[in-house]
């Protein structure tokens, strides 16, 4: 399964989408931070112009012959962030970047858990397929024995019919399980971003359902759930929303910009580089919003409503996480207890079947007893395989509920063991 997890981290499409969204958020942060920095540029122009001979400039005696004009220069501006608008915009973008990073981590945890879940289900189906084939062999042996007894006159046609029916019922299980096996292999290939049947050679050999530890070190549910990527993402989005409120409030106050320019302008190329061709401008500008038609108030109300939504969503995410952790811990504990009982049931059913078959071979029991014991053994083996996979799946759900794992040392978390 480790190889599958590594390939999923490289090829999963959802992870690639999350990485692309993270890159977008990084670019947005760069754009937002640029708002608080000075801006500078260079411009140059050349034009051949002529004034109208009949225009207003003609009243002043301006010549109307064509002339050349050349100009070039630098210009710069910087908005003084007196009210923290640019700072809050950058803060909101940084929080959004954190949210995207936590979202990607959440996708990684989900993909890891999904790969493990499907892999466990695949091994469960393969185990059940092996059980069905073993029972098929037993059913074939029972049918041969029943035929022999009928030929020797010590059994009736009922025994061969019943054993034949059991044989065909067992055979019918195999195609259904093989269909499930192939579908799960393809589901894993899709998760890994690979074509159908690409994993058949790797996964076709049967392996046991992965074992799980009986004791899992955990901490307090509130501390463990705090590490969940979805909680951290919701917290970061709440931070971004509250920062946006600060930026919206700053729009109500005056904006002061420092602007300046320096360049050269000349009507003659030979004098363009002379010091006398210089021109410059430097000074502050002030903008005070007086009437915006309700735009500023609407923007502020919108950001406050979004912050309220983010706060409610954060509380909901935390509460949901606590419930998931508690449910996962409870399910893991209960399914383990059920598995212990089913393991003993399988042993008892196997013993009952062996005794019934031996007494049947000796002529001390009828075939109905063998048939009942065989069906009970098959059912208990299938159920035990299903429960064993449920134990492993409960571990996967616990891994996901805890945000991708648990504490390595219980003492470090100040918690308990389940």
C-alpha positions as CSV (number, residue, x, y, z in Angstrom):
1,X,0.0,0.0,0.0
2,X,3.0,2.3,0.5
3,X,3.7,2.3,-3.2
4,X,0.1,3.1,-4.0
5,X,0.2,6.1,-1.6
6,X,3.4,7.4,-3.1
7,X,1.9,7.1,-6.6
8,X,-1.3,8.8,-5.5
9,X,0.6,11.8,-4.1
10,X,2.3,12.2,-7.5
11,X,-0.6,11.4,-9.9
12,X,-3.9,12.2,-8.2
13,X,-5.9,14.8,-10.1
14,X,-7.5,16.4,-7.0
15,X,-4.1,17.0,-5.5
16,X,-2.9,18.6,-8.7
17,X,-6.0,20.9,-8.7
18,X,-5.4,21.8,-5.1
19,X,-1.7,22.6,-5.9
20,X,-2.9,24.8,-8.8
21,X,-5.3,26.7,-6.4
22,X,-2.5,27.1,-4.0
23,X,-0.3,28.7,-6.7
24,X,-3.1,31.0,-7.6
25,X,-3.4,32.2,-4.0
26,X,0.3,32.8,-3.9
27,X,0.1,35.0,-7.0
28,X,-2.9,36.8,-5.5
29,X,-0.8,37.6,-2.4
30,X,2.0,39.0,-4.6
31,X,-0.6,41.3,-6.3
32,X,-2.1,42.4,-2.9
33,X,1.3,43.2,-1.4
34,X,2.2,45.3,-4.4
35,X,-0.6,47.8,-3.5
36,X,1.4,49.0,-0.5
37,X,4.6,49.5,-2.4
38,X,5.8,52.4,-4.6
39,X,5.2,52.2,-8.3
40,X,7.6,53.5,-10.9
41,X,7.7,53.5,-14.6
42,X,9.4,54.9,-17.7
43,X,7.7,56.4,-20.7
44,X,8.8,57.8,-24.0
45,X,7.0,59.3,-27.0
46,X,7.6,60.9,-30.4
47,X,5.1,62.8,-32.5
48,X,4.9,65.1,-35.5
49,X,2.2,67.7,-34.9
50,X,0.7,70.8,-36.4
51,X,-1.8,73.3,-35.0
52,X,-4.8,74.3,-36.9
53,X,-4.3,77.5,-38.9
54,X,-8.0,78.4,-38.2
55,X,-8.2,77.3,-34.6
56,X,-8.1,79.1,-31.3
57,X,-4.3,79.1,-31.1
58,X,-4.2,81.1,-34.4
59,X,-5.7,84.0,-32.5
60,X,-2.6,84.0,-30.3
61,X,-0.4,84.0,-33.3
62,X,0.8,80.4,-32.8
63,X,2.6,79.0,-35.9
64,X,0.8,76.3,-37.7
65,X,3.7,74.7,-39.5
66,X,4.4,71.0,-38.6
67,X,7.0,70.3,-35.9
68,X,8.5,67.4,-34.1
69,X,8.1,66.8,-30.3
70,X,10.1,64.3,-28.4
71,X,9.7,63.4,-24.7
72,X,10.9,60.8,-22.2
73,X,10.9,60.5,-18.5
74,X,10.3,58.6,-15.3
75,X,7.2,58.8,-13.1
76,X,6.6,57.3,-9.6
77,X,3.7,57.2,-7.1
78,X,3.2,55.8,-3.6
79,X,0.0,55.6,-1.6
80,X,0.7,56.4,2.1
81,X,-1.1,53.7,4.0
82,X,-2.3,55.9,6.9
83,X,-5.4,53.9,7.6
84,X,-4.0,50.4,7.0
85,X,-5.9,49.6,3.9
86,X,-3.0,48.1,1.9
87,X,-1.9,46.3,5.0
88,X,-5.3,44.7,5.6
89,X,-5.6,43.7,1.9
90,X,-2.2,42.0,2.2
91,X,-3.3,40.3,5.4
92,X,-6.5,39.0,3.9
93,X,-4.5,37.6,0.9
94,X,-2.0,36.0,3.2
95,X,-4.8,34.3,5.2
96,X,-6.3,33.1,1.9
97,X,-3.0,31.6,0.9
98,X,-2.9,29.8,4.3
99,X,-6.4,28.6,3.7
100,X,-5.4,27.2,0.3
101,X,-2.4,25.5,1.8
102,X,-4.7,23.8,4.4
103,X,-7.2,22.9,1.7
104,X,-4.4,21.1,-0.2
105,X,-3.4,19.3,3.0
106,X,-7.1,18.3,3.5
107,X,-7.2,16.9,0.0
108,X,-3.9,15.0,0.7
109,X,-5.4,13.5,3.8
110,X,-8.7,12.6,2.0
111,X,-6.8,11.0,-0.9
112,X,-4.6,9.0,1.5
113,X,-7.6,7.8,3.3
114,X,-9.5,6.9,0.1
115,X,-6.5,5.0,-1.3
116,X,-6.3,3.0,2.0
117,X,-10.1,2.5,2.1
118,X,-10.3,1.1,-1.4
119,X,-7.2,-1.0,-0.9
120,X,-8.7,-2.6,2.2
121,X,-11.9,-3.3,0.4
122,X,-10.0,-4.9,-2.4
123,X,-8.1,-7.2,0.0
124,X,-11.4,-8.0,1.7
125,X,-12.9,-9.1,-1.6
126,X,-9.8,-11.1,-2.4
127,X,-10.0,-12.8,1.0
128,X,-13.7,-13.6,0.4
129,X,-12.8,-14.9,-3.0
130,X,-10.2,-17.2,-1.5
131,X,-12.8,-18.4,1.1
132,X,-15.3,-19.1,-1.7
133,X,-12.8,-21.1,-3.6
134,X,-11.8,-23.1,-0.6
135,X,-15.5,-23.8,0.1
136,X,-15.9,-24.7,-3.5
137,X,-13.3,-27.4,-3.1
138,X,-15.1,-28.7,0.0
139,X,-18.4,-28.7,-1.9
140,X,-16.9,-30.7,-4.8
141,X,-15.5,-33.2,-2.3
142,X,-18.9,-33.5,-0.6
143,X,-20.7,-34.0,-3.9
144,X,-18.3,-36.8,-4.9
145,X,-18.9,-38.4,-1.5
146,X,-22.6,-38.1,-1.9
147,X,-22.5,-39.7,-5.4
148,X,-20.5,-42.5,-4.1
149,X,-22.9,-43.1,-1.2
150,X,-25.9,-43.0,-3.6
151,X,-24.2,-45.6,-5.9
152,X,-23.5,-47.8,-3.0
153,X,-27.2,-47.6,-2.0
154,X,-26.6,-46.0,1.4
155,X,-27.9,-42.5,0.5
156,X,-30.8,-41.0,-1.4
157,X,-31.0,-38.6,-4.3
158,X,-31.6,-35.8,-1.8
159,X,-28.0,-35.9,-0.7
160,X,-26.6,-35.4,-4.3
161,X,-29.2,-32.8,-5.1
162,X,-28.4,-30.8,-1.9
163,X,-24.7,-31.1,-2.3
164,X,-25.0,-30.1,-6.0
165,X,-27.1,-27.1,-5.1
166,X,-24.5,-26.0,-2.5
167,X,-21.7,-26.5,-5.0
168,X,-23.5,-24.2,-7.6
169,X,-24.4,-21.6,-5.0
170,X,-20.7,-21.4,-4.0
171,X,-19.7,-21.2,-7.6
172,X,-22.1,-18.3,-8.1
173,X,-20.2,-16.3,-5.5
174,X,-17.0,-16.2,-7.5
175,X,-18.0,-14.2,-10.6
176,X,-19.7,-11.5,-8.4
177,X,-16.6,-11.2,-6.2
178,X,-14.3,-11.1,-9.2
179,X,-16.4,-8.3,-10.6
180,X,-16.0,-6.4,-7.3
181,X,-12.3,-7.0,-7.3
182,X,-11.8,-5.6,-10.8
183,X,-14.0,-2.6,-10.1
184,X,-11.9,-1.8,-6.9
185,X,-8.7,-2.1,-8.9
186,X,-10.0,0.4,-11.4
187,X,-11.1,2.7,-8.6
188,X,-7.6,2.7,-7.3
189,X,-6.2,3.4,-10.7
190,X,-8.5,6.4,-11.1
191,X,-7.3,7.7,-7.7
192,X,-3.7,7.4,-8.9
193,X,-4.5,9.2,-12.2
194,X,-3.8,6.1,-14.2
195,X,-5.7,4.2,-16.9
196,X,-8.0,1.3,-16.2
197,X,-6.4,-2.0,-15.4
198,X,-3.0,-0.3,-14.9
199,X,-2.7,-1.9,-11.4
200,X,-3.9,-5.4,-12.2
201,X,-0.4,-6.9,-12.3
202,X,0.5,-5.2,-9.0
203,X,-2.7,-6.0,-7.1
204,X,-3.8,-9.3,-8.5
205,X,-1.7,-11.4,-6.1
206,X,-3.7,-11.9,-2.9
207,X,-2.6,-10.3,0.4
208,X,-4.2,-10.3,3.8
209,X,-6.2,-7.4,5.0
210,X,-3.7,-5.0,6.6
211,X,-3.6,-5.5,10.4
212,X,-4.2,-2.7,12.8
213,X,-2.8,-2.0,16.3
214,X,-5.1,-2.9,19.2
215,X,-4.1,0.3,21.1
216,X,-3.9,3.7,19.4
217,X,-2.3,6.6,21.3
218,X,-4.6,9.6,21.1
219,X,-4.9,12.9,22.9
220,X,-7.9,14.9,23.9
221,X,-10.4,15.1,21.1
222,X,-10.4,18.9,21.1
223,X,-6.6,19.0,20.7
224,X,-6.5,16.4,18.0
225,X,-9.3,17.9,16.0
226,X,-7.5,21.2,16.2
227,X,-4.9,19.7,13.8
228,X,-7.5,18.9,11.1
229,X,-6.8,20.7,7.9
230,X,-10.5,21.6,7.5
231,X,-10.5,23.4,10.8
232,X,-7.3,25.3,10.1
233,X,-8.7,26.2,6.6
234,X,-11.9,27.5,8.1
235,X,-9.9,29.5,10.7
236,X,-7.7,31.0,7.9
237,X,-10.8,32.0,5.9
238,X,-12.3,33.6,8.9
239,X,-9.0,35.6,9.3
240,X,-9.2,36.6,5.7
241,X,-12.8,37.8,6.1
242,X,-12.1,39.9,9.1
243,X,-9.1,41.5,7.4
244,X,-11.3,42.4,4.5
245,X,-13.5,44.3,6.9
246,X,-10.5,46.5,7.9
247,X,-9.8,47.2,4.2
248,X,-13.5,48.1,3.6
249,X,-13.5,50.5,6.6
250,X,-10.2,52.2,5.4
251,X,-12.0,53.1,2.1
252,X,-14.1,55.7,4.0
253,X,-11.0,57.7,4.9
254,X,-8.9,60.0,2.6
255,X,-6.2,58.6,0.4
256,X,-2.9,60.4,0.2
257,X,-0.5,59.7,-2.7
258,X,3.0,61.0,-3.3
259,X,3.6,61.4,-7.0
260,X,6.6,62.6,-9.0
261,X,8.0,62.7,-12.5
262,X,11.2,63.7,-14.2
263,X,11.9,63.7,-17.9
264,X,13.1,65.5,-21.0
265,X,11.0,67.3,-23.7
266,X,12.3,69.0,-26.8
267,X,11.2,70.1,-30.3
268,X,14.6,69.4,-31.7
269,X,16.5,66.2,-31.5
270,X,19.8,68.0,-31.2
271,X,18.7,69.7,-27.9
272,X,16.8,66.7,-26.5
273,X,19.6,65.7,-24.1
274,X,20.3,69.2,-22.9
275,X,19.7,70.0,-19.2
276,X,17.4,72.8,-20.3
277,X,15.0,70.2,-21.8
278,X,14.2,68.8,-18.4
279,X,10.8,68.9,-16.8
280,X,9.7,67.5,-13.4
281,X,6.8,67.4,-11.0
282,X,6.6,66.3,-7.4
283,X,4.0,66.6,-4.7
284,X,1.1,64.9,-2.8
285,X,-2.4,64.3,-4.0
286,X,-5.5,63.9,-1.8
287,X,-8.7,62.0,-2.5
288,X,-11.6,62.2,-0.1
289,X,-14.7,60.2,-1.0
290,X,-17.8,62.4,-0.5
291,X,-20.5,60.6,-2.4
292,X,-20.3,57.0,-3.8
293,X,-24.0,56.2,-4.1
294,X,-23.8,53.7,-1.2
295,X,-21.0,51.7,-2.7
296,X,-18.7,52.0,0.4
297,X,-21.5,51.2,2.9
298,X,-22.6,48.2,0.7
299,X,-19.0,46.9,0.5
300,X,-18.6,47.1,4.3
301,X,-21.9,45.4,4.9
302,X,-20.9,42.7,2.4
303,X,-17.6,42.0,4.1
304,X,-19.2,42.0,7.6
305,X,-21.8,39.4,6.4
306,X,-19.0,37.3,4.8
307,X,-17.1,37.4,8.1
308,X,-20.2,36.3,10.0
309,X,-20.7,33.5,7.6
310,X,-17.0,32.4,8.0
311,X,-17.4,32.5,11.8
312,X,-20.5,30.3,11.7
313,X,-18.8,27.9,9.3
314,X,-15.8,27.7,11.5
315,X,-17.9,26.8,14.6
316,X,-19.8,24.2,12.5
317,X,-16.5,22.7,11.2
318,X,-15.1,22.4,14.8
319,X,-18.3,20.8,16.1
320,X,-18.5,18.4,13.1
321,X,-14.8,17.5,13.7
322,X,-15.5,16.6,17.4
323,X,-18.4,14.4,16.4
324,X,-16.3,12.7,13.7
325,X,-13.5,12.0,16.2
326,X,-15.8,10.6,18.8
327,X,-17.7,8.5,16.3
328,X,-14.5,7.1,14.8
329,X,-13.1,6.2,18.2
330,X,-16.3,4.5,19.2
331,X,-16.6,2.6,15.9
332,X,-13.0,1.4,16.1
333,X,-13.5,0.1,19.6
334,X,-16.8,-1.6,18.9
335,X,-15.8,-3.3,15.6
336,X,-12.7,-4.7,17.3
337,X,-14.9,-6.3,20.0
338,X,-17.2,-7.7,17.3
339,X,-14.2,-9.1,15.4
340,X,-13.0,-11.1,18.4
341,X,-16.4,-12.8,18.8
342,X,-16.6,-13.6,15.1
343,X,-13.1,-15.1,15.1
344,X,-14.2,-17.6,17.8
345,X,-17.4,-18.2,15.8
346,X,-15.4,-19.2,12.8
347,X,-13.3,-21.6,14.8
348,X,-16.4,-23.2,16.2
349,X,-18.2,-23.5,12.8
350,X,-15.0,-25.0,11.3
351,X,-14.9,-27.6,14.1
352,X,-18.6,-28.3,13.7
353,X,-18.2,-28.8,9.9
354,X,-15.2,-31.1,10.4
355,X,-17.1,-33.2,12.9
356,X,-20.3,-33.3,10.8
357,X,-18.3,-34.4,7.7
358,X,-16.4,-37.1,9.6
359,X,-19.7,-38.5,11.0
360,X,-21.2,-38.4,7.6
361,X,-18.3,-40.3,6.1
362,X,-18.7,-42.8,8.9
363,X,-22.5,-43.1,8.2
364,X,-23.4,-41.8,11.7
365,X,-25.0,-38.5,10.4
366,X,-27.2,-37.4,7.5
367,X,-26.1,-35.0,4.9
368,X,-28.5,-32.3,6.1
369,X,-26.2,-31.8,9.1
370,X,-23.2,-31.5,6.9
371,X,-25.0,-29.0,4.6
372,X,-26.0,-26.8,7.6
373,X,-22.5,-26.9,9.0
374,X,-21.0,-26.0,5.6
375,X,-23.3,-23.1,5.0
376,X,-22.8,-21.8,8.5
377,X,-19.0,-22.0,8.1
378,X,-19.1,-20.2,4.8
379,X,-21.3,-17.4,6.2
380,X,-19.2,-17.0,9.3
381,X,-15.9,-16.9,7.2
382,X,-17.4,-14.2,4.9
383,X,-18.7,-12.2,7.8
384,X,-15.4,-12.4,9.6
385,X,-13.5,-11.2,6.5
386,X,-16.0,-8.3,6.3
387,X,-15.5,-7.5,9.9
388,X,-11.7,-7.6,9.7
389,X,-11.9,-5.1,6.8
390,X,-14.3,-3.0,8.9
391,X,-11.7,-2.8,11.7
392,X,-9.1,-1.6,9.2
393,X,-11.6,0.8,7.7
394,X,-12.4,2.1,11.1
395,X,-8.7,2.8,11.6
396,X,-8.7,4.7,8.3
397,X,-11.7,6.8,9.4
398,X,-9.9,7.5,12.7
399,X,-6.9,8.6,10.7
400,X,-9.0,11.0,8.6
401,X,-11.0,12.3,11.6
402,X,-7.8,13.2,13.4
403,X,-6.6,15.2,10.5
404,X,-4.1,12.7,9.2
405,X,-2.8,10.7,12.2
406,X,-2.4,10.8,15.9
407,X,0.2,11.6,18.5
408,X,3.3,9.3,18.5
409,X,3.5,9.5,22.3
410,X,0.5,9.5,24.5
411,X,2.3,11.3,27.2
412,X,3.2,14.2,24.9
413,X,-0.5,14.8,24.2
414,X,-1.5,14.4,27.8
415,X,-4.2,12.0,26.6
416,X,-5.4,8.5,26.9
417,X,-5.4,5.2,24.9
418,X,-8.4,3.5,23.3
